[in-house]
Amino acid sequence: MDLRFGDSKPADEEREAVDALLGPPESSWEGADRTDADLRWARGGRQARDRRDLLLPALHAVNDRVGWISEGALDYVCRRLTVPPAEAYGVATFYAMFSVRPRPATVLHVCTDLACTAAGAAKLCADVERRLGPESGVKVERSPCLGLCERAPAALVVRAGRPSALPAQGDCPARPAFEDEAVQAEAGVRGRSPRGRDGEGRRGRDTLHATAVCAPATPATALHAATAPESAPAEPAPALAVPQTGDPDAALTLLARIGTTDPASLDDYRAHGGYAALRRAFALGPAGVIREVTDAGLLGRGGAAFPTGRKWQATAARPDHPHYLVCNADESEPGTFKDRVLMEGDPYALVEAMTVAAYATGAHRGYLYLRGEYPRALARLTHAIAQARARGLLGDDVLGQGYAFDIEIRRGAGAYVCGEETALFNSIEGHRGEPRSKPPFPVEKGLFGRPTVANNVETLVNVLPILTMGAQAYASIGTPASTGPKLFCVSGSVARPGVYELPFGATLGELLTLAGVRDNLRAVLLGGAAGGFVRPDELGIPLTFEGTREAGTTLGSGVVMAFDDTVPLPRLLLRIAEFFRDESCGQCVPCRVGTVRQEEALRRIAERTGADASLDITLLREVGRAMRDASICGLGQTAWNAVESAIDRLGAYE
């Protein structure tokens, strides 16, 4: 891709997709037909540059309509937004869900990360590829974690086409025939007719954009979802991902409404205590809300455990305006799915919590950065925001209090590093999602260079019980240093995987007992790929930030993955190394080179079964120290953690 515009032209459906988002072009400088006036002066350049943040939504629009981003489409987007083509190409190639090369309209993303690898994802991929065949019109892509670990192995189907108002599981009658007719009977599908070549040529106009989630996936169900997403079975209710639902002994706070209220109904949400926290926030005032959050001792639930009240106070105190609120819903840590369950099962709680946080910090605009792999969460949050806006709970006069606040959803496109807050800001602004150097910190110069508070979904939802029960009552839950309830994502070798809510201070063994851990436990991974392994004889570790720290591991975002002795540990470690190699943004040398060297060394060890691995382990330690000490962000700094703990605590290569 050159620095200048080329001669490629967008197809009609590509132009329509971009214009539907940005509006029609006003001059030939933006891609309209040339007029005499356009030859005398250029207009609208400054306004177009101010819309640079619409680059990612514009790329989504093209990718959703056609399935890939052609040079002509990218060129047209660049003209509309006055973005240099080379910069837009760098953005388009940064994200895993985009393609700048032709590919079929339908893509089947099969998760090959930790829980799914342990559940047989490699065999699933091979079987699906064999049965589909090369002429199926479906591309199979091996994907990092899809956030469906409680139903591993998992797959996600995305089919390009015209926008549809219908919810996620698809609406298009056209689909290719199965290569293996036995699969049709196995999947229980009847009456399918082969799709001819005409459908392939007109896919942007004649088909509707559709998504379908298939989990747990078998070759038959994955093929059915890929070839007929409109008739794929609906996803299970979010309550099924919460094993404690209906348990009278489980004193649920954050998960209390999941399974008991209709996630689409604002009236049902309010009947179950919704918007009581926002009313109390208005009664307390911004400073009073921050004081309550500070006194409650709320720590960030994304892994860094930074005091939320301090972050809010620092943002609110900044004199320069506007302030922004960003909800980080891009949970991409392998093994994490708690935020997805909250957003799908209790979306109004997040809308209310964002409104409270914005009010306290003086923000009037909020951005909800959502994983591109969460179609049902997108649909439910879009509906919830629209309903809240229609009922006066968002907009120019929230609850008649004279406070203006609104929320905009921005979809991610498959980049683990965008979970880092400054990388997320760059992504929203239309740049590559690369972390920024600190200082300045986000509370000083964050999104669009303005004071910004960024919290993840679980952190924000915790604010509601703080306001409804009071800071003192909330702080009495858990331990003095880790207050309140905590959500844990349990998956792997357990009988009842899902999201569990426990007070801080419960032990790892107590959590695994609730989940029904299987016999022959080999290891437990805490904190996901960026976390660390512990042994079966260490189940007494208290699940608190300070307790895991003292034990030499990390709580992270609450991932708890159990592995029995049937899971090949060296293959699991190699998959972790592959994950970090793929997800490194490449900005800094220690991470860009170190993740590659780590993966190479682990592959050598895996291929030389029984041979002496001491030299490679020495190399791994040197590379790991360099990444930890010199990487610009947490991705490189933690890329060695799980491998190091497996070597030192589990004796993985002895």
C-alpha positions in Angstrom: 0.0 0.0 0.0 1.5 3.3 -1.1 1.5 6.6 0.7 -0.6 8.1 -2.0 -4.0 7.3 -3.4 -4.2 4.7 -6.2 -6.5 4.2 -9.1 -8.6 1.3 -7.6 -12.3 2.0 -7.2 -14.6 0.5 -4.6 -17.4 -1.9 -5.6 -20.9 -0.6 -5.3 -21.6 -2.6 -2.2 -18.4 -1.3 -0.6 -19.3 2.3 -1.4 -22.8 1.7 0.0 -21.4 0.3 3.2 -19.1 3.2 3.8 -21.7 5.8 2.9 -24.3 4.2 5.2 -21.9 5.0 8.1 -20.4 8.3 7.0 -23.1 9.8 4.9 -22.8 10.6 1.2 -19.6 12.4 0.0 -19.9 16.1 -0.4 -17.2 16.7 -3.0 -14.8 14.8 -5.3 -12.1 15.1 -2.7 -14.2 12.6 -0.7 -14.9 10.4 -3.7 -18.0 12.0 -5.2 -18.2 12.8 -8.9 -16.0 15.8 -9.8 -17.6 19.2 -10.4 -16.2 22.5 -11.6 -16.3 23.9 -8.0 -14.1 21.0 -6.9 -11.3 22.2 -9.2 -11.2 25.6 -7.6 -11.0 24.7 -3.9 -10.9 21.8 -1.5 -13.5 21.8 1.3 -14.1 19.7 4.3 -10.5 18.5 5.0 -10.4 19.6 8.6 -13.9 18.2 9.4 -12.9 14.9 7.8 -9.7 14.7 9.8 -11.7 15.3 13.0 -13.6 12.1 12.1 -10.4 9.9 12.1 -11.9 7.9 14.9 -14.5 6.5 12.5 -11.8 4.6 10.6 -12.3 1.4 12.6 -16.1 1.5 12.2 -15.7 2.1 8.5 -13.4 -0.9 8.1 -15.9 -2.9 10.0 -18.7 -1.7 7.6 -16.7 -2.9 4.6 -15.6 -6.2 6.1 -19.2 -6.9 7.3 -20.6 -6.3 3.9 -18.1 -8.0 1.6 -16.0 -10.2 3.9 -12.7 -8.5 3.2 -11.3 -5.1 2.6 -10.2 -4.5 -1.0 -7.7 -1.8 -2.1 -10.5 0.2 -3.7 -12.6 0.1 -0.5 -9.6 1.1 1.6 -8.8 3.9 -0.8 -12.4 5.2 -0.6 -12.4 5.1 3.2 -9.1 7.1 3.2 -10.6 9.7 0.9 -13.7 10.1 3.0 -11.7 10.5 6.3 -8.5 12.2 4.8 -6.3 9.4 6.2 -3.1 8.5 4.4 -3.5 5.1 2.7 -0.4 3.7 4.3 -1.7 4.5 7.8 -5.1 3.0 7.0 -3.4 -0.2 5.7 -1.5 -0.4 8.9 -4.7 -0.3 10.9 -6.6 -2.8 8.6 -3.8 -5.3 8.9 -3.4 -4.9 12.6 -6.6 -6.8 13.5 -7.1 -10.5 13.1 -10.8 -10.3 12.1 -10.0 -8.2 9.0 -8.5 -9.4 5.8 -7.0 -7.3 3.0 -6.9 -10.3 0.7 -9.9 -11.9 -1.0 -11.6 -14.6 1.1 -15.0 -16.3 1.1 -18.0 -14.4 2.6 -18.3 -17.0 5.4 -15.5 -17.4 7.9 -15.5 -20.1 10.6 -13.4 -19.1 13.5 -12.4 -22.1 15.6 -10.9 -21.4 19.0 -7.5 -23.1 19.5 -6.6 -21.5 22.8 -6.0 -23.3 26.1 -9.4 -24.6 27.2 -10.4 -25.5 23.6 -7.0 -27.1 22.9 -7.5 -29.3 26.0 -11.0 -30.1 24.7 -9.8 -31.3 21.2 -9.8 -28.1 19.1 -7.0 -29.4 16.8 -9.0 -32.5 15.8 -12.1 -30.3 15.4 -10.3 -28.1 12.9 -8.9 -31.0 11.0 -12.3 -32.7 10.7 -14.1 -29.5 9.7 -11.6 -28.7 7.0 -11.7 -32.2 5.6 -15.5 -32.3 5.5 -15.9 -28.8 4.0 -13.5 -29.2 1.2 -11.8 -26.5 -0.9 -15.0 -25.5 -2.8 -17.3 -24.9 0.1 -17.2 -21.1 0.2 -16.3 -21.3 3.9 -12.9 -20.3 5.2 -11.7 -22.0 8.4 -9.5 -19.8 10.6 -7.8 -20.9 13.8 -8.6 -18.3 16.4 -7.4 -17.2 19.8 -9.8 -17.4 22.7 -13.4 -16.7 21.8 -14.5 -16.2 25.4 -16.6 -19.3 25.4 -14.3 -21.5 27.6 -17.2 -22.9 29.7 -18.4 -24.6 26.5 -15.1 -25.7 24.9 -14.4 -26.4 22.1 -16.0 -23.3 20.6 -16.5 -21.8 17.1 -17.9 -18.5 15.8 -19.3 -18.1 12.3 -19.3 -14.7 10.6 -20.9 -14.3 7.2 -20.7 -11.1 5.3 -23.7 -9.4 3.7 -26.2 -6.6 4.0 -26.9 -5.3 7.5 -29.8 -7.1 9.2 -32.0 -5.8 12.0 -32.6 -9.4 13.1 -30.5 -10.7 16.0 -27.4 -12.7 15.8 -27.9 -16.2 14.4 -28.3 -15.1 10.8 -30.9 -14.7 8.1 -29.7 -15.9 4.7 -31.3 -18.8 2.8 -28.3 -19.3 0.5 -25.7 -21.9 1.6 -23.4 -24.5 0.1 -24.0 -28.2 0.3 -22.0 -30.4 2.6 -19.3 -32.4 1.0 -20.1 -35.3 3.2 -23.9 -36.0 3.2 -23.6 -38.0 6.4 -22.9 -34.8 8.2 -26.4 -33.5 7.2 -28.1 -36.4 8.9 -25.7 -36.2 11.9 -26.5 -32.5 12.4 -30.3 -33.1 12.0 -30.6 -30.7 9.0 -33.2 -31.4 6.3 -34.1 -29.9 3.0 -30.8 -28.1 2.2 -30.2 -27.2 -1.5 -26.8 -26.6 -2.9 -25.8 -23.0 -3.5 -24.8 -22.2 -7.1 -22.1 -19.9 -8.3 -24.5 -17.0 -8.8 -25.0 -16.7 -5.0 -21.2 -16.4 -4.6 -21.0 -13.5 -7.1 -23.9 -11.5 -5.5 -23.2 -12.2 -1.9 -22.9 -8.5 -0.9 -26.4 -7.8 -2.2 -28.4 -11.0 -1.8 -27.3 -12.2 1.6 -27.6 -10.8 5.0 -24.8 -10.3 7.5 -25.0 -13.1 10.0 -23.2 -14.6 13.0 -23.6 -17.9 14.8 -21.9 -19.2 17.9 -21.4 -23.0 18.1 -20.2 -24.2 21.5 -19.5 -26.9 22.4 -18.8 -27.6 18.8 -18.6 -30.9 17.0 -17.7 -31.3 13.3 -21.4 -31.7 12.5 -22.6 -28.7 14.5 -19.8 -26.5 13.3 -20.5 -27.3 9.7 -24.2 -26.7 10.1 -23.5 -23.3 11.7 -21.0 -22.4 8.9 -23.2 -23.3 6.1 -26.6 -22.3 7.5 -26.1 -19.8 10.3 -29.7 -18.7 10.1 -30.9 -22.1 11.3 -28.1 -22.7 13.8 -29.4 -23.5 17.3 -29.7 -20.4 19.5 -27.1 -19.9 22.2 -27.9 -21.2 25.7 -29.2 -18.6 28.1 -26.4 -16.8 30.0 -27.7 -18.2 33.3 -26.4 -21.6 32.2 -22.9 -20.2 32.4 -23.6 -19.4 36.1 -23.8 -22.7 38.0 -24.8 -21.0 41.2 -28.0 -19.7 39.7 -30.9 -20.9 41.8 -28.6 -22.1 44.7 -30.1 -20.7 47.9 -26.7 -21.0 49.6 -25.0 -18.7 47.1 -25.3 -15.1 48.2 -25.0 -13.6 44.8 -24.6 -9.8 44.3 -23.1 -9.2 40.9 -24.8 -12.2 39.3 -28.1 -11.9 41.2 -30.2 -10.8 38.2 -28.8 -13.3 35.7 -31.4 -15.9 35.1 -34.1 -14.1 37.2 -34.7 -11.0 35.0 -35.3 -10.6 31.3 -32.1 -9.0 29.9 -34.1 -7.2 27.2 -36.6 -5.6 29.5 -35.8 -2.3 31.1 -39.0 -2.5 33.2 -37.9 -5.9 34.6 -34.5 -4.5 35.4 -36.0 -1.6 37.3 -38.4 -4.0 39.1 -35.3 -5.9 40.4 -33.5 -2.8 41.8 -32.2 -1.3 38.7 -31.4 2.5 38.7 -31.5 2.7 42.5 -27.8 3.2 42.5 -28.0 6.1 39.9 -30.6 7.8 42.0 -28.4 7.6 45.1 -25.5 8.9 43.0 -27.5 12.0 42.1 -28.4 12.4 45.8 -24.7 12.1 46.9 -23.2 14.3 44.2 -20.0 13.5 42.2 -17.7 14.0 45.2 -19.9 11.8 47.4 -19.9 9.0 44.9 -16.1 9.0 44.6 -15.9 9.0 48.4 -18.2 6.0 48.6 -16.1 4.1 46.0 -12.9 5.0 47.8 -14.2 4.0 51.3 -15.5 0.7 49.9 -11.9 -0.2 48.9 -12.9 -1.2 45.3 -9.8 -2.4 43.3 -9.8 -2.8 39.6 -10.9 -6.2 38.5 -9.0 -6.3 35.2 -5.8 -7.6 36.8 -3.8 -4.5 37.8 -5.9 -4.0 41.0 -5.5 -0.3 41.0 -7.8 1.6 43.5 -10.8 2.7 41.5 -11.6 5.7 43.8 -8.1 7.1 43.3 -8.4 6.8 39.5 -11.8 8.5 39.5 -10.7 11.3 41.8 -7.6 12.0 39.7 -9.8 12.2 36.6 -12.4 14.4 38.2 -9.8 16.8 39.5 -8.4 17.6 36.1 -9.3 21.2 35.0 -9.2 20.5 31.2 -12.3 19.3 29.6 -14.0 17.3 28.1 -13.5 14.2 30.3 -14.2 10.8 28.8 -15.3 7.4 30.3 -14.1 4.2 28.6 -15.5 0.8 29.5 -12.9 -1.8 28.5 -15.1 -4.8 27.4 -12.4 -6.3 25.3 -11.7 -9.2 27.5 -9.3 -11.3 25.4 -7.3 -13.1 28.1 -7.5 -16.8 27.4 -9.9 -18.3 29.9 -11.8 -15.1 30.6 -15.6 -14.8 30.0 -17.1 -13.2 33.0 -17.7 -9.8 31.3 -19.5 -11.6 28.4 -21.9 -13.2 30.9 -22.6 -9.9 32.6 -23.2 -8.1 29.3 -25.4 -10.8 27.9 -27.3 -11.5 31.1 -27.5 -8.1 32.7 -26.8 -5.4 30.1 -28.7 -2.6 31.8 -26.5 -2.9 34.9 -23.5 -1.9 32.8 -25.3 1.0 31.2 -26.3 2.2 34.7 -22.8 1.7 36.1 -21.2 3.6 33.2 -23.7 6.5 33.9 -22.7 6.6 37.5 -19.0 6.5 36.7 -19.3 9.3 34.2 -21.3 11.5 36.5 -18.7 11.1 39.3 -15.8 11.9 37.0 -17.4 14.8 35.0 -17.7 12.9 31.7 -20.5 13.4 29.3 -19.4 10.9 26.7 -18.7 7.2 27.2 -17.2 4.7 24.9 -17.9 1.0 25.4 -15.1 -0.9 23.6 -16.5 -4.4 22.9 -14.8 -7.5 21.7 -15.6 -8.2 18.0 -16.2 -11.9 18.9 -19.2 -11.1 21.1 -22.2 -10.8 18.8 -24.9 -11.5 21.4 -23.4 -9.0 23.8 -23.3 -6.4 21.0 -27.0 -7.0 20.2 -28.1 -6.8 23.8 -26.1 -3.8 24.7 -27.2 -2.0 21.6 -30.8 -2.6 22.6 -30.2 -1.7 26.2 -28.6 1.7 25.3 -31.4 2.5 22.9 -34.1 1.7 25.5 -32.2 3.7 28.2 -32.0 6.7 25.7 -35.7 6.4 24.9 -36.7 6.4 28.6 -34.5 9.4 29.6 -31.8 7.4 31.3 -29.3 8.5 28.7 -29.2 11.7 26.7 -29.3 15.4 27.4 -31.2 15.2 30.7 -30.6 11.9 32.6 -33.4 11.3 35.0 -34.4 14.9 34.8 -31.3 15.9 36.8 -29.8 18.2 34.1 -26.9 15.9 33.6 -26.1 14.9 30.0 -24.4 11.6 29.2 -24.5 9.1 26.3 -22.7 5.9 25.3 -21.3 4.8 22.0 -20.3 1.2 21.3 -17.1 0.6 19.4 -16.4 -2.9 18.2 -12.9 -4.3 18.5 -11.6 -6.6 15.7 -9.5 -9.2 17.3 -6.4 -7.7 19.1 -5.4 -9.0 22.6 -3.2 -6.0 23.1 -6.2 -3.6 22.9 -7.0 -4.8 26.4 -4.2 -2.4 27.5 -6.0 0.9 28.1 -3.8 3.2 26.0 -3.8 0.7 23.1 -7.5 0.7 23.4 -7.5 4.6 23.1 -5.4 4.4 20.0 -7.8 1.9 18.5 -10.8 4.1 19.2 -9.0 7.1 17.7 -8.4 5.2 14.4 -4.8 4.3 14.9 -3.0 0.9 15.3 -3.8 -0.5 18.7 -0.3 0.0 20.1 0.3 0.9 23.8 1.5 4.4 24.6 4.4 5.3 26.9 3.5 6.5 30.3 3.5 9.1 31.7 1.3 10.9 30.8 -1.2 8.6 32.4 -4.8 8.3 31.1 -6.2 10.4 33.9 -4.1 13.3 32.5 -4.1 12.6 28.8 -6.1 9.7 27.6 -8.7 9.4 24.9 -8.3 12.2 22.3 -5.7 13.7 24.6 -8.2 14.4 27.4 -8.6 13.1 31.0 -10.0 9.7 30.8 -11.1 7.0 33.3 -11.0 3.5 32.0 -12.5 0.5 33.8 -13.5 -3.0 32.8 -17.0 -4.4 33.0 -16.7 -6.2 36.3 -15.2 -3.1 38.1 -18.0 -0.9 36.9 -20.8 -3.3 37.9 -19.3 -3.5 41.4 -20.1 0.2 41.8 -23.8 -0.5 41.9 -23.9 -2.5 45.2 -21.5 -0.1 46.7 -24.1 2.7 46.3 -27.1 0.6 47.2 -25.7 -1.2 50.3 -23.2 1.5 51.3 -19.4 1.5 51.4 -19.1 0.0 54.9 -21.4 -2.9 54.1 -19.6 -3.6 50.9 -16.1 -3.4 52.5 -17.2 -6.0 55.1 -17.3 -8.6 52.2 -14.0 -10.2 51.5 -10.8 -9.2 53.3 -9.5 -5.8 54.4 -7.1 -5.5 51.4 -9.4 -7.2 48.8 -12.9 -6.1 49.5 -16.2 -7.1 47.9 -17.3 -10.1 45.7 -15.1 -11.4 42.9 -16.1 -13.3 39.7 -14.0 -16.3 38.7 -14.0 -17.9 35.3 -13.6 -21.7 35.9 -13.0 -24.0 32.9 -11.0 -27.0 31.9 -11.1 -30.3 33.8 -14.1 -29.6 35.9 -17.7 -30.9 35.9 -19.4 -27.6 36.2 -17.5 -24.9 34.3 -18.8 -21.3 34.4 -18.7 -18.0 36.2 -18.6 -18.2 40.0 -19.1 -15.4 42.5 -17.3 -15.7 45.8 -16.1 -13.2 48.4 -12.4 -12.5 48.3 -10.7 -14.8 50.7 -12.2 -18.1 49.6 -9.5 -20.6 48.8 -8.7 -22.1 45.4 -9.7 -25.5 46.7 -13.1 -24.3 47.8 -13.8 -22.8 44.3 -12.7 -26.0 42.5 -14.9 -28.1 44.8 -17.9 -26.0 43.8 -17.0 -26.5 40.1 -16.5 -30.3 40.6 -12.8 -30.7 39.8 -12.0 -34.0 38.2 -9.6 -36.7 39.5 -5.9 -36.7 38.6 -5.5 -33.0 38.7 -2.2 -32.0 37.2 -2.1 -28.2 37.5 -4.2 -25.1 37.8 -3.6 -22.0 35.8 -4.4 -18.7 37.6 -4.8 -15.5 35.6 -4.9 -16.9 32.1 -2.0 -17.0 29.6 -0.5 -14.0 31.4 -0.8 -15.8 34.8 0.9 -18.7 36.4 0.5 -22.4 37.2 0.1 -23.8 40.7 0.3 -27.4 41.9 -2.5 -29.6 43.2 -1.0 -29.4 46.7 -1.4 -25.6 46.7 -5.1 -25.4 46.6 -5.1 -23.7 50.0 -4.1 -20.4 48.3 -6.5 -17.6 49.3 -8.1 -16.0 46.2 -7.2 -12.4 47.0 -4.8 -10.1 45.3 -2.4 -10.2 48.3 -2.8 -13.9 48.9 -1.8 -14.9 45.4 1.0 -12.4 45.4 2.4 -14.0 48.6 2.1 -17.4 47.0 4.2 -16.2 44.1 1.5 -16.2 41.5 -1.3 -13.8 40.3 -5.0 -13.6 40.5 -5.2 -11.6 37.3 -8.7 -11.1 36.0 -10.0 -14.2 37.8 -9.2 -17.0 35.4 -9.0 -20.5 37.0 -8.3 -23.3 34.5 -7.9 -26.8 35.8 -5.9 -29.5 33.8 -5.8 -33.2 34.6 -3.0 -35.6 33.6 -4.6 -36.3 30.2 -3.6 -32.8 29.0 -0.1 -32.6 27.5 1.6 -29.8 29.4 4.4 -29.1 26.9 1.8 -28.6 24.1 -0.2 -26.3 26.3 3.0 -24.2 27.0 3.8 -24.1 23.3 0.2 -22.8 22.6 0.7 -20.0 25.2 4.0 -19.0 23.5 2.3 -19.1 20.1 -0.5 -16.9 21.5 1.9 -14.2 22.7 3.9 -14.3 19.5 0.8 -13.8 17.4 -0.6 -11.0 19.7 2.5 -8.9 20.1 1.9 -5.6 18.4 5.6 -5.4 17.4 6.1 -1.9 18.7 9.0 -2.7 21.1 11.9 -5.0 20.4 12.0 -7.0 23.7 8.4 -8.2 23.1 8.5 -8.5 19.3 11.7 -10.6 19.3 11.4 -12.2 22.7 8.0 -13.8 22.0 9.3 -15.3 18.8 12.5 -16.7 20.6 10.3 -18.1 23.4 8.1 -19.9 20.9 11.1 -21.3 19.0 12.8 -22.6 22.1 9.6 -24.3 23.4 9.0 -25.9 20.0 12.6 -27.3 20.0 12.0 -28.8 23.4 8.7 -30.3 22.3 10.2 -31.8 19.2 13.2 -33.3 21.1 11.2 -35.5 23.4 13.5 -37.0 26.1 16.5 -34.9 25.1 18.3 -32.5 27.5 16.4 -29.2 27.5 18.8 -27.3 29.8 20.3 -25.0 27.2 16.9 -24.0 25.9 15.6 -23.5 29.4 18.5 -21.2 30.1 17.8 -19.3 27.0 14.1 -19.0 28.0 15.0 -17.5 31.3 17.3 -14.9 29.7 14.6 -14.0 27.1 11.9 -13.9 29.8 13.9 -11.5 32.0 14.5 -9.2 29.1 10.8 -9.1 28.1 9.7 -8.6 31.7 12.2 -5.7 32.4 12.1 -3.9 29.0 8.8 -4.4 27.3 6.6 -1.3 27.0 3.4 -2.9 28.2 2.0 -5.8 30.2 1.8 -8.1 27.2 5.6 -8.5 26.9 6.1 -8.2 30.7 3.9 -11.2 31.4 4.5 -13.3 28.3 7.0 -15.5 30.2 5.0 -15.9 33.5 3.1 -19.1 32.7 6.1 -20.8 31.1 8.3 -19.9 34.1 5.8 -21.1 36.6 5.4 -24.4 34.7 9.2 -25.0 34.7 9.8 -24.0 38.3 6.6 -25.2 40.1 5.5 -28.1 37.9 8.9 -29.4 36.7 7.4 -29.4 33.2 10.5 -30.5 31.3 12.2 -32.7 34.0 
